Amino acid sequence: MVAAVRSGASLHQVALQFAVSPATVLRWVRRAKGQRLDRVDWADRPTTPHHTRRTDADLEALALQVRQHLKQHSDLGFHGAQAIRDELARRGVQPLPAVRTLNRILQRHGAFDGQRRRRRPPPPVGWYLPDLAARRVELDSFDVVEGLVLKGGPQVEVLNGVSLHGGLVVSWPRGQTVTAAFVVGRLVEHWRQFGLPSYAQFDNDTIFQGTHAHPDLIGRVSRLCLSLKVTPVFVPPREMGFQAAIEGYNGSWQSRVWARFQHQGLSDLQGRSDRHVEALRRHRAARIEAGPRRRPFPRDWELDLQTLVRGRLVYLRRTNARGEVEVLGRSFEVDRQWANRLVRIVVDLKGGRLRVYRLRRREPSDQPLLREIRHRVPDRGLRE
C-alpha cells in the first residue's frame, strides 16, 4: 500500500485496491514516512504504554501519614487529596504528586472517609410468593384511580388491572364511585374472557378487603376469589415495590389516555380507554402469550356470597414495635425479635390457623415459618 502511494496513486485508489479504509492506508504511510520500506517496523503496536510507573512506596506512606496528621491536628480540618498535596508542597517534597495520584493512593489503602453505597440486586418479581417468583403461576393486580373530573361532567374513577408476568391489562372507567359489587362484576367479566390466575392482589381499601369495623369479616371480593380458587393477596400499606406493576400502569393510563385528550364525555373517555387497552394488548402479545398458564373459568360456577369457601387468604404485613401484626381486624403476636419487619401471613380458612413467614428483600428465597397461630374464621354471610 505504501509503495503504491509513493508511486503516485491516491489514498482512495489504494484503499479500493486493497479493500481497506483510506484511514488505514494513511496510518501505514505515516508509519513509513522518511524511511526505506525494508527498514520500517511494520509490527502493530498497542496504544497502551509498555511500562506503568507506580508511586514510590515511601511517598505513599508519607501521604497517608500527612493525611492522619491533618485529620487530627489541622486547624482547618481538611484532610483530602488537595490538602495533603498542599502540606507536601509546604514540606518541600519532590517530586510533588498530583491530586489524582493522591486520590488513587487513598483509594488503594481504603483511606476515604465516605464509603460507596453497596447496591444490592433487587429481588425477583413476585418474590414474596415462592411459586409466583418461580413463574409457575400468574397474579392479577387491581387498583382504583380516583379524583378525575370531566369538564362539565361527573367525577371519574377507574378500576385498573394488570397481570404481573404477562402484562395483560384492563381498565374500566366509570362516572360513579367504584364499589365492591362493581369490582366483582368486572373481575368475573375479565376472568371469563382470559382465564383465572392463581393470585389476585389488592391494597387494603375496604372496596377490596371489606369493612374494618368488624373482626373476621371476609368481603365480597375475597369471597368471589375464594369461590373461584383464586387466592386473594393484600399488600401492606405504605410499602414500596409490592404494587409497582399496577401503580406503573395507573400512571401510564393517566398520561396516555386521560391527559392526552379533551374528552367530550364519559362514553368518549371509555372508548379511548378501550382502544388503548386493545392496542397495548397487541403490543404485549408475545409477553402475554409467554406468561404463566391461566386456568379456564368454570362453566357451572355461580357466585354465592352467603357461603364462605374454605380456601386461603394471604396478607403481607409489617410487624409493630412489639412484634405483632394486625390481620382480620385482630392483633396477633408473632415474634418480639422480628419487630418492624415484613411478614407473610397465610390464613388457612379450612384448617383454622394462621401461618406467619419471615420476609427479607436481601434474602428473598429465605422465608422460614415464624409462628403458627390457631384461629378459626366463622362462616358468616354478607348483608346485601
C-alpha atoms as a printed R data frame, in Angstrom:
    type eleno elety resid chain resno       x       y      z
1   ATOM     1    CA   MET     A     1   0.000   0.000  0.000
2   ATOM     2    CA   VAL     A     2   2.799   2.420  0.903
3   ATOM     3    CA   ALA     A     3   4.685   1.606 -2.328
4   ATOM     4    CA   ALA     A     4   1.548   2.278 -4.348
5   ATOM     5    CA   VAL     A     5   1.050   5.660 -2.710
6   ATOM     6    CA   ARG     A     6   4.707   6.567 -3.244
7   ATOM     7    CA   SER     A     7   4.354   5.672 -6.926
8   ATOM     8    CA   GLY     A     8   1.675   8.350 -7.295
9   ATOM     9    CA   ALA     A     9  -1.669   6.648 -6.558
10  ATOM    10    CA   SER     A    10  -4.147   8.429 -4.309
11  ATOM    11    CA   LEU     A    11  -5.129   7.158 -0.855
12  ATOM    12    CA   HIS     A    12  -8.662   6.481 -2.099
13  ATOM    13    CA   GLN     A    13  -7.446   4.438 -5.088
14  ATOM    14    CA   VAL     A    14  -5.118   2.349 -2.885
15  ATOM    15    CA   ALA     A    15  -7.907   1.798 -0.331
16  ATOM    16    CA   LEU     A    16 -10.193   0.446 -3.076
17  ATOM    17    CA   GLN     A    17  -7.437  -1.782 -4.432
18  ATOM    18    CA   PHE     A    18  -6.657  -3.394 -1.056
19  ATOM    19    CA   ALA     A    19 -10.242  -3.285  0.288
20  ATOM    20    CA   VAL     A    20  -9.373  -1.203  3.336
21  ATOM    21    CA   SER     A    21 -10.352   2.254  4.515
22  ATOM    22    CA   PRO     A    22  -8.382   5.361  3.460
23  ATOM    23    CA   ALA     A    23  -7.588   5.927  7.144
24  ATOM    24    CA   THR     A    24  -5.797   2.564  7.263
25  ATOM    25    CA   VAL     A    25  -3.696   3.464  4.209
26  ATOM    26    CA   LEU     A    26  -2.841   6.838  5.730
27  ATOM    27    CA   ARG     A    27  -1.770   5.208  9.002
28  ATOM    28    CA   TRP     A    28   0.777   2.957  7.266
29  ATOM    29    CA   VAL     A    29   2.015   5.775  5.041
30  ATOM    30    CA   ARG     A    30   2.690   7.857  8.116
31  ATOM    31    CA   ARG     A    31   4.401   4.888  9.800
32  ATOM    32    CA   ALA     A    32   6.829   4.605  6.875
33  ATOM    33    CA   LYS     A    33   7.384   8.333  6.399
34  ATOM    34    CA   GLY     A    34  11.026   9.167  5.647
35  ATOM    35    CA   GLN     A    35  12.169   5.513  5.770
36  ATOM    36    CA   ARG     A    36  13.077   2.841  3.278
37  ATOM    37    CA   LEU     A    37  10.379   0.212  3.089
38  ATOM    38    CA   ASP     A    38  12.760  -2.572  4.070
39  ATOM    39    CA   ARG     A    39  13.671  -0.712  7.290
40  ATOM    40    CA   VAL     A    40  10.160   0.155  8.519
41  ATOM    41    CA   ASP     A    41   8.876  -1.572 11.661
42  ATOM    42    CA   TRP     A    42   5.580  -2.946 10.346
43  ATOM    43    CA   ALA     A    43   4.606  -4.628 13.615
44  ATOM    44    CA   ASP     A    44   1.319  -3.340 15.036
45  ATOM    45    CA   ARG     A    45   1.869  -1.506 18.319
46  ATOM    46    CA   PRO     A    46  -0.668  -1.285 21.209
47  ATOM    47    CA   THR     A    47  -1.777   2.167 22.284
48  ATOM    48    CA   THR     A    48  -1.143   1.427 25.987
49  ATOM    49    CA   PRO     A    49   2.321   2.083 27.407
50  ATOM    50    CA   HIS     A    50   4.686  -0.867 27.805
51  ATOM    51    CA   HIS     A    51   5.590   0.198 31.316
52  ATOM    52    CA   THR     A    52   3.476   1.827 34.035
53  ATOM    53    CA   ARG     A    53   5.032   3.628 36.952
54  ATOM    54    CA   ARG     A    54   3.555   3.265 40.403
55  ATOM    55    CA   THR     A    55   4.140   5.872 43.066
56  ATOM    56    CA   ASP     A    56   7.087   5.148 45.320
57  ATOM    57    CA   ALA     A    57   6.110   3.214 48.435
58  ATOM    58    CA   ASP     A    58   7.831   5.754 50.729
59  ATOM    59    CA   LEU     A    59   5.843   8.584 49.148
60  ATOM    60    CA   GLU     A    60   2.582   6.618 49.591
61  ATOM    61    CA   ALA     A    61   3.387   6.055 53.263
62  ATOM    62    CA   LEU     A    62   4.234   9.759 53.696
63  ATOM    63    CA   ALA     A    63   0.920  10.786 52.076
64  ATOM    64    CA   LEU     A    64  -1.006   8.559 54.470
65  ATOM    65    CA   GLN     A    65   0.923   9.940 57.461
66  ATOM    66    CA   VAL     A    66   0.209  13.508 56.352
67  ATOM    67    CA   ARG     A    67  -3.493  12.697 55.979
68  ATOM    68    CA   GLN     A    68  -3.636  11.289 59.504
69  ATOM    69    CA   HIS     A    69  -1.765  14.320 60.881
70  ATOM    70    CA   LEU     A    70  -4.111  16.755 59.125
71  ATOM    71    CA   LYS     A    71  -7.172  14.835 60.300
72  ATOM    72    CA   GLN     A    72  -6.057  15.018 63.947
73  ATOM    73    CA   HIS     A    73  -4.246  18.358 64.219
74  ATOM    74    CA   SER     A    74  -5.216  20.634 61.318
75  ATOM    75    CA   ASP     A    75  -6.979  23.824 62.445
76  ATOM    76    CA   LEU     A    76  -8.895  23.920 59.184
77  ATOM    77    CA   GLY     A    77  -9.932  20.283 59.404
78  ATOM    78    CA   PHE     A    78  -9.319  19.450 55.723
79  ATOM    79    CA   HIS     A    79  -7.508  16.169 55.062
80  ATOM    80    CA   GLY     A    80  -8.404  15.295 51.474
81  ATOM    81    CA   ALA     A    81  -6.087  14.901 48.466
82  ATOM    82    CA   GLN     A    82  -5.752  18.646 47.834
83  ATOM    83    CA   ALA     A    83  -4.969  19.369 51.498
84  ATOM    84    CA   ILE     A    84  -2.357  16.566 51.513
85  ATOM    85    CA   ARG     A    85  -0.736  17.972 48.359
86  ATOM    86    CA   ASP     A    86  -0.587  21.474 49.875
87  ATOM    87    CA   GLU     A    87   1.095  20.098 53.015
88  ATOM    88    CA   LEU     A    88   3.595  18.061 50.954
89  ATOM    89    CA   ALA     A    89   4.428  21.202 48.963
90  ATOM    90    CA   ARG     A    90   4.921  23.162 52.190
91  ATOM    91    CA   ARG     A    91   7.379  20.478 53.355
92  ATOM    92    CA   GLY     A    92   9.260  20.711 50.069
93  ATOM    93    CA   VAL     A    93   8.600  17.152 48.918
94  ATOM    94    CA   GLN     A    94   9.825  16.476 45.378
95  ATOM    95    CA   PRO     A    95   8.558  15.199 43.021
96  ATOM    96    CA   LEU     A    96   5.184  16.532 44.146
97  ATOM    97    CA   PRO     A    97   2.369  14.057 43.310
98  ATOM    98    CA   ALA     A    98  -0.762  15.251 41.530
99  ATOM    99    CA   VAL     A    99  -4.146  15.358 43.251
100 ATOM   100    CA   ARG     A   100  -5.354  12.426 41.101
101 ATOM   101    CA   THR     A   101  -2.329  10.390 42.172
102 ATOM   102    CA   LEU     A   102  -3.053  11.107 45.832
103 ATOM   103    CA   ASN     A   103  -6.687  10.095 45.371
104 ATOM   104    CA   ARG     A   104  -5.562   6.763 43.883
105 ATOM   105    CA   ILE     A   105  -3.238   6.244 46.861
106 ATOM   106    CA   LEU     A   106  -6.080   6.878 49.311
107 ATOM   107    CA   GLN     A   107  -8.377   4.549 47.371
108 ATOM   108    CA   ARG     A   108  -5.813   1.732 47.297
109 ATOM   109    CA   HIS     A   109  -5.384   1.932 51.049
110 ATOM   110    CA   GLY     A   110  -9.092   2.327 51.846
111 ATOM   111    CA   ALA     A   111  -8.491   5.754 53.368
112 ATOM   112    CA   PHE     A   112 -11.572   7.527 52.016
113 ATOM   113    CA   ASP     A   113 -13.938   8.735 54.727
114 ATOM   114    CA   GLY     A   114 -17.056   8.137 52.654
115 ATOM   115    CA   GLN     A   115 -17.985   4.576 51.793
116 ATOM   116    CA   ARG     A   116 -19.586   3.754 48.488
117 ATOM   117    CA   ARG     A   117 -23.171   2.654 48.777
118 ATOM   118    CA   ARG     A   118 -23.492  -1.039 48.169
119 ATOM   119    CA   ARG     A   119 -26.212  -1.565 45.593
120 ATOM   120    CA   ARG     A   120 -27.841  -4.921 46.083
121 ATOM   121    CA   PRO     A   121 -29.657  -6.599 43.211
122 ATOM   122    CA   PRO     A   122 -33.438  -6.259 43.500
123 ATOM   123    CA   PRO     A   123 -35.427  -9.343 44.485
124 ATOM   124    CA   PRO     A   124 -37.157 -11.214 41.643
125 ATOM   125    CA   VAL     A   125 -40.628 -10.147 40.568
126 ATOM   126    CA   GLY     A   126 -43.221 -11.580 42.949
127 ATOM   127    CA   TRP     A   127 -40.503 -12.658 45.398
128 ATOM   128    CA   TYR     A   128 -42.908 -12.680 48.394
129 ATOM   129    CA   LEU     A   129 -44.750 -15.732 46.970
130 ATOM   130    CA   PRO     A   130 -42.288 -18.520 46.050
131 ATOM   131    CA   ASP     A   131 -44.358 -20.121 43.268
132 ATOM   132    CA   LEU     A   132 -45.038 -16.677 41.790
133 ATOM   133    CA   ALA     A   133 -41.345 -15.765 41.819
134 ATOM   134    CA   ALA     A   134 -40.595 -19.044 40.014
135 ATOM   135    CA   ARG     A   135 -43.090 -18.028 37.269
136 ATOM   136    CA   ARG     A   136 -45.137 -21.179 37.801
137 ATOM   137    CA   VAL     A   137 -48.323 -19.165 38.403
138 ATOM   138    CA   GLU     A   138 -49.776 -15.776 37.496
139 ATOM   139    CA   LEU     A   139 -51.011 -12.883 39.645
140 ATOM   140    CA   ASP     A   140 -53.527 -10.210 38.622
141 ATOM   141    CA   SER     A   141 -53.177  -6.898 40.468
142 ATOM   142    CA   PHE     A   142 -56.075  -4.409 40.710
143 ATOM   143    CA   ASP     A   143 -56.335  -0.829 41.921
144 ATOM   144    CA   VAL     A   144 -58.619   2.218 41.660
145 ATOM   145    CA   VAL     A   145 -57.627   5.622 40.249
146 ATOM   146    CA   GLU     A   146 -59.648   8.368 41.944
147 ATOM   147    CA   GLY     A   147 -60.033  12.130 41.732
148 ATOM   148    CA   LEU     A   148 -60.508  12.510 37.946
149 ATOM   149    CA   VAL     A   149 -63.136  15.055 36.864
150 ATOM   150    CA   LEU     A   150 -64.528  15.575 33.363
151 ATOM   151    CA   LYS     A   151 -65.111  19.195 32.401
152 ATOM   152    CA   GLY     A   152 -68.800  19.844 32.919
153 ATOM   153    CA   GLY     A   153 -69.299  16.173 33.676
154 ATOM   154    CA   PRO     A   154 -69.142  13.674 36.521
155 ATOM   155    CA   GLN     A   155 -66.224  12.675 38.698
156 ATOM   156    CA   VAL     A   156 -64.495   9.655 37.204
157 ATOM   157    CA   GLU     A   157 -62.977   6.643 38.909
158 ATOM   158    CA   VAL     A   158 -61.129   3.901 37.042
159 ATOM   159    CA   LEU     A   159 -60.641   0.275 38.041
160 ATOM   160    CA   ASN     A   160 -57.358  -0.872 36.511
161 ATOM   161    CA   GLY     A   161 -55.765  -4.307 36.395
162 ATOM   162    CA   VAL     A   162 -52.523  -5.838 35.138
163 ATOM   163    CA   SER     A   163 -51.013  -9.329 35.329
164 ATOM   164    CA   LEU     A   164 -47.577  -9.484 36.899
165 ATOM   165    CA   HIS     A   165 -45.706 -11.717 34.434
166 ATOM   166    CA   GLY     A   166 -47.791 -11.474 31.264
167 ATOM   167    CA   GLY     A   167 -48.573  -7.759 31.441
168 ATOM   168    CA   LEU     A   168 -52.244  -8.321 30.484
169 ATOM   169    CA   VAL     A   169 -54.041  -5.015 31.189
170 ATOM   170    CA   VAL     A   170 -57.652  -3.966 31.665
171 ATOM   171    CA   SER     A   171 -59.346  -0.647 32.510
172 ATOM   172    CA   TRP     A   172 -62.943   0.234 33.435
173 ATOM   173    CA   PRO     A   173 -63.652   3.987 33.751
174 ATOM   174    CA   ARG     A   174 -67.000   4.903 35.290
175 ATOM   175    CA   GLY     A   175 -68.748   8.096 36.318
176 ATOM   176    CA   GLN     A   176 -69.550   6.799 39.787
177 ATOM   177    CA   THR     A   177 -67.670   5.559 42.822
178 ATOM   178    CA   VAL     A   178 -66.118   2.133 42.328
179 ATOM   179    CA   THR     A   179 -67.900  -0.262 44.683
180 ATOM   180    CA   ALA     A   180 -67.201  -3.835 45.724
181 ATOM   181    CA   ALA     A   181 -70.171  -5.020 43.647
182 ATOM   182    CA   PHE     A   182 -68.749  -3.257 40.575
183 ATOM   183    CA   VAL     A   183 -65.346  -4.866 41.171
184 ATOM   184    CA   VAL     A   184 -66.924  -8.322 41.459
185 ATOM   185    CA   GLY     A   185 -68.823  -7.883 38.184
186 ATOM   186    CA   ARG     A   186 -65.767  -6.655 36.266
187 ATOM   187    CA   LEU     A   187 -63.466  -9.393 37.607
188 ATOM   188    CA   VAL     A   188 -65.938 -12.079 36.562
189 ATOM   189    CA   GLU     A   189 -66.155 -10.489 33.105
190 ATOM   190    CA   HIS     A   190 -62.356 -10.268 32.776
191 ATOM   191    CA   TRP     A   191 -61.624 -13.772 34.037
192 ATOM   192    CA   ARG     A   192 -64.317 -15.345 31.870
193 ATOM   193    CA   GLN     A   193 -62.553 -13.904 28.833
194 ATOM   194    CA   PHE     A   194 -58.917 -14.520 29.736
195 ATOM   195    CA   GLY     A   195 -58.919 -17.277 32.349
196 ATOM   196    CA   LEU     A   196 -58.168 -17.396 36.063
197 ATOM   197    CA   PRO     A   197 -54.848 -16.520 37.718
198 ATOM   198    CA   SER     A   198 -53.652 -18.241 40.859
199 ATOM   199    CA   TYR     A   199 -53.485 -14.968 42.824
200 ATOM   200    CA   ALA     A   200 -55.393 -11.673 42.798
201 ATOM   201    CA   GLN     A   201 -53.651  -8.796 44.563
202 ATOM   202    CA   PHE     A   202 -55.250  -5.722 46.124
203 ATOM   203    CA   ASP     A   203 -54.424  -2.926 48.524
204 ATOM   204    CA   ASN     A   204 -56.223  -2.622 51.863
205 ATOM   205    CA   ASP     A   205 -59.106  -0.445 50.667
206 ATOM   206    CA   THR     A   206 -62.467  -1.546 52.081
207 ATOM   207    CA   ILE     A   207 -63.677  -1.957 48.487
208 ATOM   208    CA   PHE     A   208 -61.412  -4.969 48.163
209 ATOM   209    CA   GLN     A   209 -60.843  -6.191 51.699
210 ATOM   210    CA   GLY     A   210 -64.235  -5.474 53.231
211 ATOM   211    CA   THR     A   211 -65.164  -3.287 56.166
212 ATOM   212    CA   HIS     A   212 -62.644  -2.938 59.005
213 ATOM   213    CA   ALA     A   213 -65.409  -2.321 61.572
214 ATOM   214    CA   HIS     A   214 -65.930  -5.993 62.436
215 ATOM   215    CA   PRO     A   215 -63.250  -8.641 63.052
216 ATOM   216    CA   ASP     A   216 -63.084 -11.793 60.950
217 ATOM   217    CA   LEU     A   217 -65.230 -10.320 58.193
218 ATOM   218    CA   ILE     A   218 -64.422 -11.553 54.685
219 ATOM   219    CA   GLY     A   219 -65.538  -9.092 51.977
220 ATOM   220    CA   ARG     A   220 -67.365  -9.911 48.756
221 ATOM   221    CA   VAL     A   221 -64.269  -9.513 46.541
222 ATOM   222    CA   SER     A   222 -62.401 -12.044 48.679
223 ATOM   223    CA   ARG     A   223 -65.418 -14.385 48.599
224 ATOM   224    CA   LEU     A   224 -65.503 -14.139 44.810
225 ATOM   225    CA   CYS     A   225 -61.817 -15.073 44.606
226 ATOM   226    CA   LEU     A   226 -62.164 -17.941 47.066
227 ATOM   227    CA   SER     A   227 -65.160 -19.356 45.186
228 ATOM   228    CA   LEU     A   228 -63.025 -19.472 42.016
229 ATOM   229    CA   LYS     A   229 -59.961 -20.893 43.839
230 ATOM   230    CA   VAL     A   230 -58.053 -17.656 43.320
231 ATOM   231    CA   THR     A   231 -56.014 -16.688 46.395
232 ATOM   232    CA   PRO     A   232 -56.538 -13.040 47.427
233 ATOM   233    CA   VAL     A   233 -53.332 -11.204 48.376
234 ATOM   234    CA   PHE     A   234 -53.462  -7.963 50.370
235 ATOM   235    CA   VAL     A   235 -50.281  -5.903 50.335
236 ATOM   236    CA   PRO     A   236 -49.084  -3.758 53.267
237 ATOM   237    CA   PRO     A   237 -49.940  -0.053 53.290
238 ATOM   238    CA   ARG     A   238 -47.192   2.490 52.558
239 ATOM   239    CA   GLU     A   239 -44.734  -0.162 51.389
240 ATOM   240    CA   MET     A   240 -42.688   0.312 48.223
241 ATOM   241    CA   GLY     A   241 -42.439  -2.307 45.495
242 ATOM   242    CA   PHE     A   242 -45.380  -4.630 46.068
243 ATOM   243    CA   GLN     A   243 -47.747  -2.520 43.939
244 ATOM   244    CA   ALA     A   244 -45.155  -1.436 41.372
245 ATOM   245    CA   ALA     A   245 -46.826  -3.149 38.403
246 ATOM   246    CA   ILE     A   246 -50.321  -1.748 38.937
247 ATOM   247    CA   GLU     A   247 -49.065   1.687 40.010
248 ATOM   248    CA   GLY     A   248 -46.954   1.817 36.863
249 ATOM   249    CA   TYR     A   249 -49.992   1.021 34.743
250 ATOM   250    CA   ASN     A   250 -52.089   3.575 36.639
251 ATOM   251    CA   GLY     A   251 -49.580   6.267 35.739
252 ATOM   252    CA   SER     A   252 -49.334   5.053 32.154
253 ATOM   253    CA   TRP     A   253 -53.137   5.094 31.712
254 ATOM   254    CA   GLN     A   254 -53.419   8.605 33.113
255 ATOM   255    CA   SER     A   255 -50.669  10.011 30.867
256 ATOM   256    CA   ARG     A   256 -51.623   8.158 27.658
257 ATOM   257    CA   VAL     A   257 -55.408   8.203 27.909
258 ATOM   258    CA   TRP     A   258 -56.643  10.718 30.454
259 ATOM   259    CA   ALA     A   259 -54.169  13.595 29.960
260 ATOM   260    CA   ARG     A   260 -53.661  13.356 26.175
261 ATOM   261    CA   PHE     A   261 -57.159  14.273 25.037
262 ATOM   262    CA   GLN     A   262 -60.024  16.643 25.717
263 ATOM   263    CA   HIS     A   263 -62.789  14.147 26.420
264 ATOM   264    CA   GLN     A   264 -66.292  15.099 25.314
265 ATOM   265    CA   GLY     A   265 -67.950  12.878 27.881
266 ATOM   266    CA   LEU     A   266 -67.772   9.626 29.767
267 ATOM   267    CA   SER     A   267 -68.555   7.476 26.702
268 ATOM   268    CA   ASP     A   268 -65.762   9.245 24.775
269 ATOM   269    CA   LEU     A   269 -63.325   8.507 27.619
270 ATOM   270    CA   GLN     A   270 -64.430   4.874 27.796
271 ATOM   271    CA   GLY     A   271 -63.963   4.450 24.037
272 ATOM   272    CA   ARG     A   272 -60.458   5.888 24.106
273 ATOM   273    CA   SER     A   273 -59.602   3.735 27.127
274 ATOM   274    CA   ASP     A   274 -60.868   0.567 25.393
275 ATOM   275    CA   ARG     A   275 -58.848   1.341 22.255
276 ATOM   276    CA   HIS     A   276 -55.708   1.978 24.312
277 ATOM   277    CA   VAL     A   277 -56.154  -1.286 26.213
278 ATOM   278    CA   GLU     A   278 -56.596  -3.258 22.981
279 ATOM   279    CA   ALA     A   279 -53.543  -1.590 21.408
280 ATOM   280    CA   LEU     A   280 -51.426  -2.302 24.496
281 ATOM   281    CA   ARG     A   281 -52.516  -5.946 24.489
282 ATOM   282    CA   ARG     A   282 -51.459  -6.273 20.835
283 ATOM   283    CA   HIS     A   283 -48.143  -4.599 21.658
284 ATOM   284    CA   ARG     A   284 -47.565  -7.075 24.504
285 ATOM   285    CA   ALA     A   285 -48.933 -10.115 22.665
286 ATOM   286    CA   ALA     A   286 -45.668 -12.062 22.842
287 ATOM   287    CA   ARG     A   287 -45.231 -11.311 26.548
288 ATOM   288    CA   ILE     A   288 -48.850 -12.207 27.326
289 ATOM   289    CA   GLU     A   289 -48.501 -15.476 25.414
290 ATOM   290    CA   ALA     A   290 -45.269 -16.312 27.278
291 ATOM   291    CA   GLY     A   291 -46.832 -15.688 30.705
292 ATOM   292    CA   PRO     A   292 -47.812 -18.495 33.065
293 ATOM   293    CA   ARG     A   293 -50.837 -20.505 32.011
294 ATOM   294    CA   ARG     A   294 -54.221 -19.340 33.314
295 ATOM   295    CA   ARG     A   295 -56.948 -21.753 34.393
296 ATOM   296    CA   PRO     A   296 -60.206 -21.895 32.418
297 ATOM   297    CA   PHE     A   297 -63.234 -20.272 34.010
298 ATOM   298    CA   PRO     A   298 -65.636 -22.969 35.364
299 ATOM   299    CA   ARG     A   299 -68.790 -23.365 33.275
300 ATOM   300    CA   ASP     A   300 -71.214 -24.262 36.057
301 ATOM   301    CA   TRP     A   301 -69.992 -21.623 38.521
302 ATOM   302    CA   GLU     A   302 -72.416 -19.391 40.420
303 ATOM   303    CA   LEU     A   303 -71.496 -16.742 42.962
304 ATOM   304    CA   ASP     A   304 -72.791 -17.370 46.481
305 ATOM   305    CA   LEU     A   305 -71.836 -14.546 48.832
306 ATOM   306    CA   GLN     A   306 -73.571 -16.136 51.808
307 ATOM   307    CA   THR     A   307 -71.316 -19.209 51.922
308 ATOM   308    CA   LEU     A   308 -67.627 -18.773 52.710
309 ATOM   309    CA   VAL     A   309 -65.486 -21.134 50.655
310 ATOM   310    CA   ARG     A   310 -62.694 -22.548 52.798
311 ATOM   311    CA   GLY     A   311 -59.581 -21.553 50.899
312 ATOM   312    CA   ARG     A   312 -56.576 -19.343 51.682
313 ATOM   313    CA   LEU     A   313 -56.022 -15.618 52.182
314 ATOM   314    CA   VAL     A   314 -52.578 -14.012 52.056
315 ATOM   315    CA   TYR     A   315 -51.677 -10.812 53.889
316 ATOM   316    CA   LEU     A   316 -48.324  -9.046 53.608
317 ATOM   317    CA   ARG     A   317 -47.733  -7.003 56.724
318 ATOM   318    CA   ARG     A   318 -45.046  -5.278 58.759
319 ATOM   319    CA   THR     A   319 -44.917  -6.099 62.465
320 ATOM   320    CA   ASN     A   320 -45.116  -3.308 65.027
321 ATOM   321    CA   ALA     A   321 -42.537  -2.478 67.695
322 ATOM   322    CA   ARG     A   322 -43.832  -5.358 69.857
323 ATOM   323    CA   GLY     A   323 -43.592  -7.911 67.051
324 ATOM   324    CA   GLU     A   324 -47.365  -8.024 66.471
325 ATOM   325    CA   VAL     A   325 -49.391  -7.930 63.254
326 ATOM   326    CA   GLU     A   326 -52.952  -6.854 62.539
327 ATOM   327    CA   VAL     A   327 -54.957  -9.215 60.341
328 ATOM   328    CA   LEU     A   328 -58.712  -9.735 60.005
329 ATOM   329    CA   GLY     A   329 -59.350  -6.863 62.399
330 ATOM   330    CA   ARG     A   330 -57.370  -8.579 65.164
331 ATOM   331    CA   SER     A   331 -53.875  -8.272 66.589
332 ATOM   332    CA   PHE     A   332 -51.675 -11.377 66.756
333 ATOM   333    CA   GLU     A   333 -48.302 -11.725 68.456
334 ATOM   334    CA   VAL     A   334 -45.647 -13.079 66.082
335 ATOM   335    CA   ASP     A   335 -42.116 -12.636 67.432
336 ATOM   336    CA   ARG     A   336 -40.633  -9.867 69.577
337 ATOM   337    CA   GLN     A   337 -37.283 -10.436 67.868
338 ATOM   338    CA   TRP     A   338 -38.880  -9.677 64.489
339 ATOM   339    CA   ALA     A   339 -40.183  -6.187 65.274
340 ATOM   340    CA   ASN     A   340 -40.913  -3.690 62.466
341 ATOM   341    CA   ARG     A   341 -40.150  -6.326 59.833
342 ATOM   342    CA   LEU     A   342 -42.041  -7.773 56.886
343 ATOM   343    CA   VAL     A   343 -44.012 -10.996 57.182
344 ATOM   344    CA   ARG     A   344 -46.380 -13.041 55.021
345 ATOM   345    CA   ILE     A   345 -49.478 -14.332 56.803
346 ATOM   346    CA   VAL     A   346 -51.315 -17.226 55.175
347 ATOM   347    CA   VAL     A   347 -54.829 -17.599 56.570
348 ATOM   348    CA   ASP     A   348 -55.957 -21.211 56.166
349 ATOM   349    CA   LEU     A   349 -59.741 -20.966 56.448
350 ATOM   350    CA   LYS     A   350 -60.231 -24.726 56.257
351 ATOM   351    CA   GLY     A   351 -57.559 -25.662 58.780
352 ATOM   352    CA   GLY     A   352 -58.391 -22.778 61.133
353 ATOM   353    CA   ARG     A   353 -54.861 -21.457 61.505
354 ATOM   354    CA   LEU     A   354 -52.545 -18.607 60.518
355 ATOM   355    CA   ARG     A   355 -49.023 -19.333 59.334
356 ATOM   356    CA   VAL     A   356 -46.598 -16.419 59.586
357 ATOM   357    CA   TYR     A   357 -43.467 -16.438 57.404
358 ATOM   358    CA   ARG     A   358 -40.479 -14.121 57.625
359 ATOM   359    CA   LEU     A   359 -39.707 -11.920 54.609
360 ATOM   360    CA   ARG     A   360 -36.449 -10.162 53.761
361 ATOM   361    CA   ARG     A   361 -35.709  -8.370 50.499
362 ATOM   362    CA   ARG     A   362 -31.980  -9.059 50.927
363 ATOM   363    CA   GLU     A   363 -32.650 -12.796 51.116
364 ATOM   364    CA   PRO     A   364 -35.855 -13.240 49.099
365 ATOM   365    CA   SER     A   365 -35.630 -17.035 48.944
366 ATOM   366    CA   ASP     A   366 -35.233 -17.430 52.723
367 ATOM   367    CA   GLN     A   367 -38.794 -17.384 54.116
368 ATOM   368    CA   PRO     A   368 -38.871 -19.557 57.256
369 ATOM   369    CA   LEU     A   369 -42.003 -20.141 59.292
370 ATOM   370    CA   LEU     A   370 -42.009 -17.852 62.345
371 ATOM   371    CA   ARG     A   371 -45.169 -18.953 64.055
372 ATOM   372    CA   GLU     A   372 -48.378 -20.915 63.577
373 ATOM   373    CA   ILE     A   373 -51.477 -19.476 65.255
374 ATOM   374    CA   ARG     A   374 -54.747 -21.301 65.851
375 ATOM   375    CA   HIS     A   375 -57.646 -19.123 64.705
376 ATOM   376    CA   ARG     A   376 -60.908 -20.097 63.023
377 ATOM   377    CA   VAL     A   377 -62.866 -17.547 60.992
378 ATOM   378    CA   PRO     A   378 -66.636 -18.024 61.481
379 ATOM   379    CA   ASP     A   379 -68.763 -18.687 58.395
380 ATOM   380    CA   ARG     A   380 -70.982 -15.627 58.282
381 ATOM   381    CA   GLY     A   381 -72.944 -14.430 55.270
382 ATOM   382    CA   LEU     A   382 -72.857 -10.902 53.881
383 ATOM   383    CA   ARG     A   383 -75.651  -8.384 54.127
384 ATOM   384    CA   GLU     A   384 -76.805  -7.400 50.658
